[in-house]
Amino acid sequence: MDLMGAAWMVRELGEPVSAIHILADGGIIAGGWNGVLKHWSDEGDLIWEVDCDDRIESILINQDRVIVTSGLHITCIKEGSIEWSHALEGSSDMLCMHKGKVIATSSVYDIEHGDFMESAIWKYNLEGELIEVERIDERPWFIESSKELLLALGRPRCGILQGKKHSSLATEHPVTCGISGRERTLLGHSDGTISSSKGELISSEEDSIDSIICTDYGFVASIEGGSLIARNSAAEPLWSARGSQVICHTEGFSSTHWAGRFETIDGILEIRSSNGEMIASMRTSRPRVAHTNQNRVGFGFEDGKVIIWEKELFERRIDSEESEVDDRKSRLAERLRSLRS
């Protein structure tokens, strides 16, 4: 299948893409390694562009505001203009909303020790006023805010922090990633453990967990070294796929799985069905980030391209190619019959 031919939209950010978000209305917001942030409409028209001066790490949408972490700053954009921006400490990392407040995390990396030595949790109101800052000795690698604010931690304590309460998990090894699912929050660890935020052991994989995504049938974990492991909601194995390093992956429409890999120079985009069967693949620039909503899948690449696939167009191309294959098989069968007669 010609994946580029099946793309709904291709746009240029002008620098390597570091963050991407598909809005509920189908519009696209993408940020780059040098701080450019662009908003395209659901039809692909450029609505606005701002310069945030440094690499865009996270994008948070709150009604008519776009809030990003950029370098050491947290910045709020409204109607295409920077409404407010504040410097944090070290590098600004993750964002979420909790009880009407903007929560941002920042971390300080110690070169001598080769690890993150201090982090801070910042709380702002939507007007940009600092309400509270809390400092801890660990870097949070995942943040969840549907109920009580939850932070999943690296060394030295590891485990999770909910409010002021620290809890251990199914392993003492650092958390590396996490995802909030429909029924529970899953956390990946450096020893290959996948646990729940309630301390349950979900599965034990062969190497450190790079990332986890939720799917209609369960979850898919990306393992250091290039493996993808799909499991159902009971954590029973469904399919697996080995290959080069997985940079980003996401569930797509119709229960498809989309993964961006990197092989020394080139990138590879792979699309699989819910049973792990390869549907399509193509060579790309290095993939950097991915995001999805119900009807669209988007990837951002090292060469600055933002590529979006739309469900109806994608499925129409698949049906068309399958029909062409069936036609070729029918013509071949007809020729064989004529040779026998």
C-alpha positions in Angstrom: 0.0 0.0 0.0 1.2 3.5 -0.9 1.1 5.2 2.5 2.1 8.6 1.2 -0.6 8.4 -1.4 -3.1 7.5 1.3 -2.2 10.5 3.5 -4.9 13.1 4.1 -2.5 15.9 4.8 1.3 16.7 4.6 2.5 19.9 6.1 6.0 21.4 6.9 6.9 22.6 10.3 10.2 23.9 9.2 12.3 22.1 11.8 12.3 18.7 13.5 8.9 17.9 15.0 9.0 17.4 18.8 5.3 17.4 19.8 2.0 16.9 18.0 -1.6 17.0 19.0 -4.7 16.2 17.0 -7.6 18.3 18.3 -11.1 17.0 18.8 -12.3 19.0 15.7 -9.5 17.4 13.6 -7.2 20.4 13.7 -3.5 19.9 14.2 -1.0 21.6 16.6 2.6 20.7 16.2 5.8 22.0 17.9 9.4 21.8 16.9 12.9 21.4 18.4 13.7 25.1 18.0 10.4 26.3 19.5 8.1 26.9 16.5 4.4 26.1 17.2 1.9 25.9 14.4 -1.9 25.4 14.3 -3.6 24.0 11.2 -7.4 23.7 10.8 -9.1 20.4 10.1 -8.9 21.3 6.4 -5.2 21.9 6.6 -5.1 25.7 6.5 -2.5 27.4 8.7 -4.4 29.4 11.4 -1.5 30.7 13.4 2.2 30.3 14.2 4.2 31.4 17.2 7.8 31.1 18.3 8.4 29.7 21.8 12.2 30.0 21.5 13.1 26.4 22.6 12.1 22.8 22.0 8.4 22.0 22.6 8.1 19.1 24.9 4.4 18.8 25.8 1.2 20.3 24.5 -1.9 20.8 26.7 -5.2 22.0 25.4 -7.7 23.8 27.6 -10.6 25.2 25.6 -9.2 28.2 23.7 -5.8 28.0 25.3 -2.7 26.0 24.1 -0.2 25.5 26.9 3.2 24.1 26.2 6.5 23.3 28.0 9.3 24.8 26.0 12.9 24.5 27.1 12.8 25.8 30.7 9.5 27.7 30.2 5.8 27.0 30.5 4.0 29.1 27.9 0.3 29.8 27.3 -0.9 30.7 23.8 -4.4 32.1 23.2 -5.7 32.9 19.7 -2.2 32.7 18.2 -0.5 35.1 20.7 1.5 34.3 23.8 -0.6 35.2 26.8 1.9 34.4 29.5 5.2 32.6 29.9 7.2 31.7 33.0 10.7 30.1 33.5 10.7 27.0 35.7 13.9 25.2 36.9 16.1 23.0 34.7 14.0 21.6 31.9 10.2 21.8 31.7 8.7 18.4 31.1 5.1 17.3 31.5 1.7 19.1 31.7 -1.8 18.3 32.8 -4.9 20.0 34.2 -6.0 19.1 37.8 -9.0 20.8 39.5 -8.9 23.7 37.2 -5.1 24.3 37.7 -2.3 23.9 35.2 0.3 21.4 36.6 3.8 21.4 35.1 6.8 19.4 36.1 10.4 20.4 35.7 13.7 18.6 36.4 17.4 19.3 36.9 20.0 17.0 35.4 23.3 16.5 37.2 26.0 15.8 34.7 28.5 14.7 37.4 26.1 12.0 38.7 24.5 11.3 35.3 21.0 11.4 36.7 18.2 13.8 37.5 18.8 15.1 41.0 15.8 17.4 41.7 12.4 18.1 40.3 9.5 20.5 41.0 5.8 20.4 40.6 4.3 23.8 39.6 0.7 24.8 39.9 -0.6 27.8 37.9 -4.1 29.2 37.4 -5.2 29.8 33.8 -4.2 33.4 34.0 -0.6 32.4 34.7 -0.4 33.1 38.4 1.8 30.7 40.4 -0.2 29.1 43.2 2.2 26.6 44.5 5.5 24.8 43.8 6.7 21.6 45.5 10.2 20.2 45.1 11.1 16.6 45.3 14.3 14.5 44.9 13.0 12.4 42.0 12.1 13.0 38.4 8.4 12.2 37.6 8.2 10.1 34.4 4.4 10.0 34.2 1.7 12.2 35.5 -2.0 11.4 35.8 -4.8 13.7 37.0 -8.2 12.2 36.5 -8.8 11.9 40.2 -6.0 12.7 42.7 -2.8 14.0 41.1 -0.5 11.0 40.6 3.2 11.2 39.9 5.2 8.1 39.0 8.9 8.4 40.1 12.4 7.6 39.2 15.3 7.1 41.6 15.8 7.3 44.6 12.3 6.5 46.0 10.7 5.2 42.8 7.0 4.2 43.3 4.2 6.8 43.1 3.3 10.0 44.8 -0.4 10.8 45.3 -0.8 14.1 47.1 1.7 13.9 50.0 1.5 10.1 50.2 4.3 7.9 48.7 3.4 4.3 47.8 5.5 1.4 46.5 4.7 -0.5 43.3 5.1 -4.1 42.2 8.8 -3.6 41.7 11.4 -1.3 43.3 12.8 -0.3 40.0 12.2 3.2 38.5 9.2 4.0 36.5 10.0 4.8 32.9 6.6 5.5 31.4 2.9 5.2 32.0 -0.6 5.4 30.5 -4.1 5.9 31.9 -6.5 3.4 30.5 -10.2 2.9 30.6 -10.1 0.9 33.9 -6.6 1.4 35.4 -3.3 3.2 35.1 -0.4 1.1 33.8 3.2 1.9 34.6 6.4 0.6 32.8 9.6 0.1 34.7 13.3 -0.2 33.9 13.5 -3.9 34.8 10.7 -4.8 32.3 7.9 -4.9 34.8 4.5 -3.5 33.9 2.5 -2.7 37.0 -0.7 -0.9 37.9 -0.8 2.2 40.0 -2.5 0.1 42.7 0.7 -2.0 43.0 -0.5 -5.0 40.9 2.0 -6.9 38.8 0.5 -6.9 35.2 3.3 -8.5 33.2 7.1 -9.0 33.1 8.8 -8.3 29.8 12.3 -9.0 28.6 13.8 -5.5 28.9 13.1 -2.0 30.1 9.7 -0.6 29.0 10.0 2.5 26.8 6.3 3.3 26.4 2.8 1.8 26.7 -0.4 2.6 24.8 -3.9 1.5 25.4 -5.9 -0.3 22.7 -9.4 -1.6 22.3 -8.2 -5.1 23.1 -5.7 -4.3 25.9 -2.4 -2.6 25.6 0.9 -2.6 23.5 4.2 -2.0 25.2 7.4 -0.9 23.4 10.5 -2.7 24.8 14.0 -1.4 24.8 15.8 -3.1 21.9 12.9 -2.9 19.4 10.2 -5.3 20.5 6.5 -4.6 20.5 4.4 -6.8 22.9 0.5 -6.7 22.6 -1.6 -8.1 25.4 -5.3 -8.3 26.1 -7.0 -6.7 29.2 -6.0 -9.8 31.2 -2.4 -9.3 30.2 -2.4 -12.5 28.0 -0.1 -12.2 25.0 -1.7 -11.5 21.6 1.1 -10.7 19.2 4.6 -9.5 19.2 6.9 -7.9 16.6 10.7 -7.4 16.7 12.6 -4.8 14.8 14.7 -1.6 15.1 14.2 0.9 17.9 10.6 2.0 18.4 10.6 5.8 18.7 6.8 6.3 19.0 3.7 4.3 18.5 -0.1 4.8 18.8 -3.4 3.1 18.3 -5.1 4.2 15.1 -8.6 4.0 13.8 -10.2 0.6 13.3 -8.0 -1.0 16.1 -4.9 -0.6 14.0 -1.4 -0.1 15.6 1.0 2.4 14.1 4.7 2.4 15.0 7.6 4.6 14.0 11.0 2.9 14.1 14.6 4.2 13.5 17.4 2.3 11.7 20.7 4.3 11.9 19.7 6.7 9.1 16.2 6.0 7.9 12.9 5.7 9.7 10.2 3.1 9.2 6.5 3.5 9.7 4.6 0.2 10.3 0.9 -0.3 10.5 -0.6 -3.6 11.9 -4.0 -5.0 12.4 -5.4 -5.9 15.8 -3.9 -9.4 15.4 -0.4 -8.1 14.6 -0.6 -8.7 10.8 1.3 -6.1 8.8 -1.0 -3.9 6.7 1.5 -1.5 5.3 4.9 0.1 5.9 7.1 2.8 4.3 10.6 4.3 4.7 10.5 7.8 6.2 12.7 10.4 7.8 13.3 9.6 11.5 9.8 9.5 13.2 9.7 11.6 16.4 6.2 11.8 17.8 2.7 10.4 17.1 -0.9 11.3 18.2 -4.4 10.0 17.3 -8.0 10.7 17.8 -11.0 8.7 16.7 -10.7 9.4 13.0 -7.1 10.6 12.4 -3.5 9.5 13.0 -0.6 11.9 12.9 3.2 11.6 12.9 5.9 14.2 13.2 9.3 13.6 11.6 12.9 14.7 11.9 12.8 16.4 8.5 9.9 18.7 9.7 7.1 16.9 8.0 3.7 16.5 9.7 1.7 13.7 8.1 -1.9 13.0 8.9 -4.0 10.0 7.8 -7.8 10.1 7.9 -9.9 7.0 8.5 -12.3 7.1 5.6 -9.6 7.9 3.0 -7.2 5.3 4.4 -9.8 2.5 4.4 -11.0 3.5 0.9 -7.4 3.1 -0.4 -7.1 -0.3 1.3 -10.4 -1.5 -0.2 -9.3 -0.2 -3.6 -5.9 -2.0 -3.5 -7.6 -5.3 -2.3 -10.0 -5.0 -5.2 -7.2 -4.6 -7.7 -5.4 -7.7 -6.2 -8.7 -9.7 -6.5 -9.1 -8.5 -10.1 -5.5 -9.6 -11.0 -6.1 -13.0 -9.4 -9.3 -13.3 -11.4 -7.6 -12.4 -14.7 -4.8 -14.9 -13.9 -7.3 -17.7 -13.2 -9.1 -16.9 -16.4 -5.8 -17.2 -18.4 -5.0 -20.5 -16.8 -8.4 -21.9 -17.7 -8.0 -20.7 -21.3 -4.6 -22.5 -21.5 -6.2 -25.7 -20.3 -9.0 -25.7 -22.8 
